[in-house]
Amino acid sequence: MKVIVDLCVVPIGVGVSVSKYVAACQQVLKTAGLDYSLHAYGTNIEGEWDAVFEAVKACHETVHALGAPRITTTLKVGTRIDRDQSMADKIDSVREKLDG
């Protein structure tokens, strides 16, 4: 089953800046071969369910390996079975409506 998720991994106990941890998670997603898009407060990811959730787990493992003693994650998950829809399709649909 295909899934689109919005992932926000927040390391706790590492100070104010978390960009090195975000970059490490982005590398995990790239290595996994998933389609993803970084935004200001997280990352959208799309792919097959198991591959996406394996990558989420790998992000946690990577951030812990970098020294974060705790992590809190917010995850929004969307699936659709009536038709294929990508992240780009969802954005394009809204832009078409804005363009009138």
Order of alpha helices (4+ residues) and beta strands (2+ residues): beta-alpha-beta-beta-alpha-beta-alpha
